[in-house]
Amino acid sequence: MTERAAKYWFDVLEAVKAIGSFTAGMETLNAYLADPKTKSAVERQLAIAGEALNQLRTHDPEGLPADAARIIGMRNRFDPLL
């Protein structure tokens, strides 16, 4: 693994940890949806993780998880009901 690929994996892991931290204690989807700050923060971290995985497609494509395309696609998803 190259140094650059390791940096992208670090970004993915940090984004996942941040999402876990932001949503800790939220018991329901409705609680999440009612909290615009948390929702915005989670969406930002999903975008960061998605972009890091997108960059990994170039730098370390063999190391990507099978569902990487779905994760990358999350950064482009918009659901007006959420």
HELIX and SHEET records of a PDB file:
HELIX    1   1 GLU A    3  THR A   23  1                                  21    
HELIX    2   2 LEU A   29  LEU A   33  1                                   5    
HELIX    3   3 PRO A   36  HIS A   59  1                                  24    
HELIX    4   4 PRO A   61  GLY A   63  5                                   3    
HELIX    5   5 ALA A   68  MET A   74  1                                   7    
END                                                                             
